[in-house]
Amino acid sequence: MKEHVSPKHKLVVLGDSIGQGFQNGGIYRTDLNFPAFLAQCFEPEPEFNQPVFTAQGGIPLNLEVLTRGLSDQYGDSLEWTEYIPAATHLYKTLRRIKKYWEGKYKSLAIESQKRPFHNQSVWGFAANDAWLLTDAKSRYLIENYPESYSIFDVLPDHAMYTTASIVLNPAQQKQHLDSTLFDNVMTLQEDGGIENLIVTMGHNNIIGAVTDLRFKYSEPDDLGALPSDRDYTVYRPEHFEQEYRKLASKVNDIGAERVFVPTIPYVTIPPVSRGVNEDRSDPVQGYFDYYTRFWIWDSDFDPGKHPHLTKEEAIQLDKTVDEYNRSIRNVAAQYGWGVVPINTYVSGIARRRRVGKLHIPYPRAFADAIQRNPATEHLLENPKDPVLSTEYLRVHRDTGKVYKGGIFSLDGIHPTTIGYGLMAHLYYETMEEHGVQFQKKLDWDHIIANDTLVTNPPYMLNSLRQLLKVLSMDGSKRLSILGNSILNQLMELLSSRSNRITSSKS
């Protein structure tokens, strides 16, 4: 009987922003994503290399770093007389970040990285982008189709494509110009094999509905289009299944020993869209009358003025996610993959949607670590129930401590470091059920200590409404120096439908 030889690569990821570790509006510290936390649970700890995006606070921008800069400059709040200086400060900071990631200061090539990263994830990628996009295609769009947000554009042009180039071909080698995420993962498989492959694709097939606040289904002719040419925000369920089955076939061809995939969480839960009722009451059966921008307060919201989704559209979005997840489970059963129940868990801790109730308990080891940390011990209602929630992060004006939120970061879509830790917990449990042997438990003390947004929030978050007003430029002509709002531009980027482009040759 032939002895089983363990594959060379213990953990590989093929994914999107969730697999990459995007938070607070940018990809920044990839060492704090959930795959990195899982890799630390093996002994000896396997090689798990990823690109580094810590320069300039990340790409396209990091709202936590940006807010800390404002806090350092102006304290815990902004007076109206400081709006113009603050806008000028933001503009200079963002222009510096933009120039760096557009390669104006130095080459973005990582000369030492001649082989593919173990983490083949790119934020903004829908499922079919894993085989549609290459470094060559990304570079062509970057060089020939500059994005046009406004005359005062302050975010890096085609930030998603820049990130894709760094992941797909870090050393900028000619032989890898046409490599896709799948090609790179297959290269790792051919170089000794892959033991555990995590595939996080699917979130960006629907997230555009809440970042754009626009519900538009895909049409059959849309499926081969690159992100820049997509005008739809939601893949029809039959289109999702078609693309996911194509994805699954390609994943199966790789031949990894084990494959793990998540269910897609309801996009109506993350606080990127804020639920508002006509009478400002609690949600009825889990839904609000409208879903608008998170920086628009209930008292300010006007459905005739502000972009929004309706309750009916929100319900249809959730039904669409249910159909996506049925497809994922059916495909996973066909191929023998492990399914990580992300949707069930996120739904269970959505306190605002459930009018304050927690339907799924947090891990006991997590609660114990929350209690051990002096910066988070106040977040326990009782030893088993941290008050963290899926709402937008809120900080108490007097204490400067977080009292609400903590699961989603400042962009309202992506997890905090703690959120990624909870995700790692679900993967850990599912992977153990499918035969993966971890030698160590998740290091919750490390995870919590590194969540600076929760343990040491920027002073400016004490006046959240004022801060969001500054970043959104809402209602203040004094801030028109930035043209379109920072937050609106960010939502355009995160929709993964960068369709506001003009050819440089036209």
C-alpha positions in Angstrom: 0.0 0.0 0.0 1.4 3.4 -1.1 2.1 5.7 1.8 0.2 9.0 1.8 2.5 12.0 1.2 1.2 15.3 2.5 0.9 18.0 -0.1 3.6 20.7 0.1 1.2 23.6 0.4 -0.9 23.3 3.6 -3.2 26.3 2.9 -4.1 28.2 -0.3 -6.8 30.7 -0.9 -8.6 31.6 -4.1 -10.9 34.5 -3.4 -12.1 38.1 -3.2 -11.9 40.9 -0.6 -13.0 38.5 2.2 -10.2 36.1 1.4 -7.8 39.0 1.1 -8.6 40.7 4.3 -10.1 44.0 3.1 -11.3 46.4 5.8 -12.0 50.1 6.5 -12.1 50.8 2.8 -8.8 49.2 1.7 -6.6 46.2 1.7 -3.9 47.0 4.3 -2.6 44.3 6.8 -3.1 41.0 5.1 -1.5 39.3 8.1 -4.8 40.0 9.9 -7.1 38.2 7.5 -8.9 35.0 8.5 -6.6 32.6 6.4 -3.6 34.0 8.3 -5.3 33.3 11.6 -6.0 29.7 10.4 -2.4 29.2 9.3 -1.2 30.1 12.8 -3.2 27.1 14.2 -0.9 24.6 12.5 2.3 23.4 14.2 4.8 23.8 12.7 3.3 26.9 11.1 3.3 26.5 7.3 4.5 29.0 4.8 1.5 31.2 3.8 2.8 34.1 1.8 0.7 37.1 0.8 1.4 40.5 -0.8 1.9 43.4 1.6 -0.2 46.6 1.2 0.9 48.6 4.3 2.4 51.4 2.2 0.4 54.7 2.5 -2.2 53.0 4.7 -3.3 50.6 2.0 -5.3 50.7 -1.3 -7.6 52.4 -2.3 -7.7 54.1 1.2 -8.0 53.2 4.8 -10.7 55.1 6.7 -9.2 54.2 10.0 -5.8 55.6 9.1 -7.5 58.7 7.5 -9.6 59.3 10.6 -6.6 58.9 12.9 -4.8 61.5 10.9 -7.7 63.9 11.3 -7.8 63.1 15.0 -4.1 63.9 15.4 -4.6 67.2 13.6 -7.9 68.4 15.0 -8.7 66.5 18.2 -11.9 64.7 18.8 -14.2 67.0 16.7 -14.2 69.6 14.0 -15.5 73.1 14.4 -17.0 74.7 11.3 -14.0 77.0 11.1 -11.8 74.0 10.6 -13.7 72.4 7.7 -11.7 74.0 5.0 -8.3 73.2 6.6 -9.5 69.7 7.2 -10.6 69.3 3.6 -7.3 70.6 2.4 -5.5 68.1 4.7 -7.6 65.2 3.4 -7.0 66.3 -0.2 -3.2 66.4 0.2 -3.2 63.0 2.0 -5.4 61.3 -0.6 -3.4 62.7 -3.5 -0.3 61.3 -2.0 -1.9 57.9 -1.6 -3.2 58.1 -5.1 0.2 58.9 -6.6 1.9 56.1 -4.7 -0.5 53.4 -5.9 -0.4 54.7 -9.4 3.4 54.1 -9.4 4.3 57.8 -9.5 6.9 57.5 -6.7 8.3 54.0 -7.3 7.7 50.8 -9.1 5.1 48.5 -7.5 6.9 45.4 -8.6 7.9 42.9 -5.9 11.1 41.6 -7.5 11.7 38.9 -4.9 8.3 37.2 -5.5 9.0 35.0 -8.5 6.3 32.4 -7.7 2.6 32.8 -6.9 1.4 33.9 -3.5 -0.5 31.3 -1.4 -3.3 33.8 -1.1 -4.7 34.4 -4.6 -7.4 36.8 -3.6 -8.3 40.2 -5.2 -11.0 42.5 -3.7 -13.8 43.3 -6.1 -13.5 40.1 -8.1 -16.8 38.3 -9.0 -16.6 34.5 -9.5 -15.9 34.7 -13.2 -13.1 37.2 -12.8 -11.0 34.3 -11.4 -10.6 33.1 -15.0 -11.3 36.3 -17.0 -8.8 38.8 -15.6 -5.0 38.7 -16.0 -2.2 41.1 -15.3 -2.1 42.0 -19.0 -5.8 42.9 -19.1 -5.5 44.8 -15.8 -2.5 46.8 -17.1 -4.3 47.6 -20.4 -7.3 49.1 -18.6 -5.1 51.0 -16.1 -3.1 52.6 -18.9 -5.8 53.2 -21.5 -9.0 53.9 -19.6 -8.4 56.3 -16.7 -11.4 56.5 -14.3 -13.3 59.7 -14.1 -15.1 60.4 -10.9 -14.7 64.2 -10.8 -12.1 66.9 -11.6 -11.0 66.5 -8.0 -10.5 62.7 -8.1 -8.7 61.6 -5.0 -8.6 57.8 -5.1 -6.2 55.7 -7.2 -7.3 55.1 -10.7 -8.4 51.5 -11.2 -7.3 50.5 -7.7 -8.8 47.0 -8.1 -6.8 46.4 -11.2 -3.7 47.6 -9.6 -4.3 45.2 -6.7 -4.9 42.4 -9.3 -1.6 43.1 -11.0 0.3 42.9 -7.7 -1.4 39.6 -6.8 -1.4 38.0 -10.3 2.2 38.9 -11.3 4.1 40.5 -8.4 7.5 40.5 -10.0 6.1 41.7 -13.3 7.5 38.8 -15.3 6.6 38.5 -19.0 5.8 34.8 -18.7 3.0 35.5 -16.2 1.3 38.5 -18.0 -1.6 36.2 -19.0 -1.9 34.2 -15.8 -5.2 34.2 -14.0 -5.9 33.4 -10.3 -6.6 29.8 -11.4 -3.4 29.6 -13.3 -1.5 30.7 -10.2 -3.3 28.2 -7.9 -2.6 25.4 -10.5 1.1 26.4 -10.4 1.1 25.8 -6.7 -0.7 22.5 -7.1 1.9 21.3 -9.6 4.7 22.4 -7.2 4.0 19.7 -4.6 0.2 19.8 -4.2 -2.3 21.7 -2.1 -3.8 20.2 1.1 -6.5 22.8 1.9 -7.9 25.1 -0.7 -10.4 27.9 0.5 -12.5 29.5 -2.3 -14.3 32.6 -1.2 -15.8 33.7 -4.5 -19.4 34.9 -4.9 -19.9 38.0 -2.6 -19.2 40.4 -5.5 -21.9 38.9 -7.6 -24.5 40.8 -5.5 -22.7 43.3 -3.3 -23.0 46.1 -5.9 -26.7 46.4 -5.1 -26.0 47.9 -1.7 -22.8 49.8 -2.6 -24.6 51.4 -5.6 -28.0 51.3 -4.0 -29.3 50.1 -7.3 -31.0 46.7 -8.0 -30.4 45.7 -11.6 -30.2 42.0 -12.7 -27.7 40.7 -15.2 -28.7 39.7 -18.7 -27.3 36.7 -20.7 -25.0 38.8 -22.8 -23.4 40.3 -19.7 -21.6 37.2 -18.4 -18.4 37.5 -20.4 -17.9 41.2 -19.6 -15.0 42.6 -17.6 -15.8 44.5 -14.4 -15.4 47.9 -16.2 -18.1 47.0 -18.6 -20.7 45.8 -16.2 -23.8 47.9 -15.5 -25.8 45.3 -13.6 -25.4 45.0 -9.8 -26.9 41.5 -9.2 -26.4 38.2 -11.0 -29.6 36.5 -11.7 -29.8 33.3 -9.7 -29.6 31.2 -12.9 -26.6 33.2 -14.0 -24.9 32.8 -10.6 -25.4 29.0 -10.7 -24.0 28.9 -14.3 -20.9 30.8 -13.3 -20.5 29.0 -10.0 -20.6 25.6 -11.7 -18.0 26.8 -14.1 -15.9 27.9 -11.1 -16.5 24.6 -9.4 -15.3 22.6 -12.4 -12.1 24.6 -12.6 -11.6 24.2 -8.9 -12.1 20.5 -9.1 -9.6 20.3 -12.0 -6.9 21.7 -9.7 -7.0 18.6 -7.6 -6.5 20.0 -4.1 -6.9 17.4 -1.3 -9.8 19.4 0.4 -11.8 22.4 -0.7 -13.8 24.7 1.5 -16.4 27.3 0.4 -18.6 29.8 2.4 -22.2 30.6 2.0 -22.9 34.2 1.0 -24.3 36.4 3.8 -27.4 38.6 3.2 -26.1 41.9 1.8 -28.9 43.7 3.6 -27.2 43.1 7.0 -23.9 44.9 6.7 -24.3 48.6 7.7 -23.1 49.9 4.3 -26.8 50.5 3.8 -28.7 52.0 6.7 -32.3 50.8 7.2 -34.8 53.5 7.9 -38.6 53.2 8.5 -41.0 56.0 7.5 -41.9 56.4 11.2 -38.3 55.8 12.4 -39.5 52.7 14.3 -37.8 49.3 14.6 -37.8 46.9 11.6 -40.9 44.8 10.9 -40.1 41.1 10.4 -36.5 42.0 9.9 -36.9 44.7 7.2 -37.0 48.5 6.9 -39.0 50.6 4.5 -35.8 52.0 2.9 -32.1 51.3 2.8 -29.9 54.4 2.3 -26.2 55.5 2.8 -24.8 54.8 6.2 -23.7 58.4 6.5 -27.3 59.7 6.2 -29.0 59.9 9.6 -32.6 58.8 10.1 -33.7 62.4 10.8 -32.1 63.7 7.6 -33.3 60.9 5.2 -35.6 62.0 2.4 -36.6 59.3 -0.1 -37.2 61.9 -2.7 -33.6 63.2 -2.3 -31.3 60.4 -1.2 -30.4 57.2 -3.0 -32.1 54.1 -1.6 -33.4 50.6 -2.0 -36.9 49.8 -1.0 -38.1 47.1 1.4 -39.4 45.0 -1.5 -35.9 45.2 -3.2 -34.2 44.2 0.1 -36.5 41.2 0.4 -35.8 40.2 -3.2 -32.0 40.6 -2.5 -32.3 38.1 0.4 -34.3 35.7 -1.7 -31.6 35.9 -4.3 -28.9 35.2 -1.8 -30.9 32.1 -0.6 -30.9 30.9 -4.2 -27.2 31.5 -4.5 -26.6 29.5 -1.3 -28.7 26.6 -2.5 -26.5 26.5 -5.6 -23.4 26.6 -3.5 -24.5 23.7 -1.2 -25.6 21.6 -4.2 -22.3 22.1 -6.0 -20.3 21.5 -2.8 -22.3 18.2 -2.2 -21.5 17.1 -5.7 -17.8 17.6 -5.3 -17.5 16.7 -1.6 -16.5 20.1 -0.4 -16.9 21.6 3.1 -19.4 24.4 3.4 -18.8 27.1 6.0 -22.1 28.5 7.3 -21.2 32.2 7.1 -24.7 33.3 6.2 -26.3 31.5 9.1 -23.9 32.9 11.6 -24.0 36.6 10.4 -27.8 36.4 10.4 -27.8 35.1 13.9 -25.7 38.0 15.3 -27.6 40.8 13.4 -28.9 42.5 16.5 -30.5 45.5 14.9 -32.4 43.4 12.3 -33.5 41.1 15.2 -34.4 44.1 17.5 -31.5 43.5 19.9 -31.6 39.8 20.2 -28.6 37.5 19.7 -29.7 34.2 18.1 -26.2 32.5 17.9 -23.8 32.7 20.8 -20.2 33.9 20.3 -17.4 31.4 20.9 -16.7 31.0 24.7 -12.9 31.4 24.1 -13.6 34.7 22.3 -15.8 36.0 25.2 -13.1 35.0 27.6 -10.4 36.9 25.6 -12.8 40.0 25.4 -13.0 39.9 29.2 -9.2 39.6 29.6 -8.4 42.6 27.5 -8.8 45.9 29.5 -9.7 47.7 26.3 -12.7 45.4 25.6 -13.8 44.1 29.0 -16.6 46.7 29.0 -18.1 45.0 26.0 -19.5 42.1 28.1 -23.1 42.2 29.2 -22.4 38.9 31.0 -19.4 36.5 30.8 -21.0 34.8 27.7 -22.4 37.6 25.7 -20.2 40.3 24.2 -22.3 43.3 23.0 -20.6 43.4 19.6 -23.0 43.7 16.8 -23.3 44.1 13.0 -24.3 47.7 13.3 -22.0 50.6 12.3 -19.3 51.2 14.9 -20.2 53.7 17.5 -18.0 55.3 20.2 -19.2 56.9 23.4 -18.6 60.6 23.4 -17.4 60.7 27.1 -15.4 57.5 27.4 -14.1 57.2 23.9 -14.9 53.5 24.0 -16.8 51.4 21.5 -20.4 50.6 22.7 -22.0 49.4 19.5 -20.9 47.5 16.3 -17.4 46.0 16.2 -18.1 43.2 13.6 -18.0 45.4 10.5 -15.3 48.0 9.8 -15.7 51.6 8.8 -16.5 50.9 5.1 -19.7 49.1 6.4 -19.1 46.0 4.2 -16.0 44.2 5.4 -15.2 42.8 8.8 -13.0 44.2 11.5 -10.1 42.2 12.6 -12.4 40.7 15.3 -14.9 40.0 12.5 -12.2 38.1 10.6 -11.4 36.2 13.7 -15.0 35.1 14.1 -14.9 34.0 10.4 -11.7 32.0 11.1 -13.6 30.3 14.0 -16.3 29.1 11.6 -13.7 27.8 9.1 -11.8 26.1 11.9 -14.8 24.2 13.0 -15.9 23.2 9.5 -12.3 22.2 8.5 -12.0 20.0 11.6 -15.2 18.3 10.7 -13.7 17.4 7.4 -10.5 15.9 8.7 -8.2 18.9 9.0 -6.0 18.5 12.1 -5.0 21.8 13.8 -2.4 21.7 16.5 -3.3 25.0 18.2 -6.5 26.9 18.9 -7.2 30.4 17.5 -5.2 33.0 19.3 -8.0 35.3 20.4 -5.8 37.5 22.5 -3.6 38.2 19.4 -6.7 38.8 17.3 -8.4 41.2 19.7 -5.2 43.1 20.5 -4.6 43.8 16.8 -8.1 45.2 16.3 -7.1 48.8 16.9 -10.5 50.1 15.6 -12.2 48.4 18.6 -9.5 48.5 21.2 -8.3 52.1 20.5 -10.8 53.9 18.2 -9.7 57.2 16.7 -10.9 60.2 18.8 -12.8 61.6 15.8 -15.2 58.6 16.0 -16.6 60.2 19.2 -18.4 62.6 16.9 -19.4 60.1 14.2 -22.1 62.1 12.6 -19.8 65.1 12.2 -17.0 62.9 10.8 -19.2 61.2 8.3 -20.6 64.6 7.2 -17.0 65.8 6.5 -16.1 62.6 4.6 -19.4 62.7 2.6 -19.3 66.5 2.0 -23.0 66.4 2.8 -24.6 69.8 3.1 -21.5 71.8 3.2 -20.4 74.0 0.3 -17.2 74.7 2.2 -16.1 71.2 1.5 -16.6 71.3 -2.3 -12.8 71.4 -2.7 -12.9 67.6 -3.0 -15.7 67.6 -5.6 -17.5 64.2 -5.1 -17.4 62.9 -1.6 -14.7 60.5 -0.4 -17.4 58.0 0.7 -19.3 58.1 -2.6 -16.1 57.5 -4.5 -15.2 54.6 -2.2 -18.7 53.1 -2.8 -18.2 53.3 -6.5 -14.9 51.4 -6.2 -16.3 48.8 -3.9 -19.2 48.1 -6.2 -16.6 46.2 -8.4 -18.3 47.9 -11.4 -15.8 50.6 -12.3 -17.9 51.7 -15.3 -17.1 55.4 -15.0 -14.2 55.4 -17.4 -13.1 57.3 -20.5 -10.7 56.2 -23.1 -7.5 58.2 -23.1 -7.5 57.8 -26.9 -10.9 59.3 -27.4 
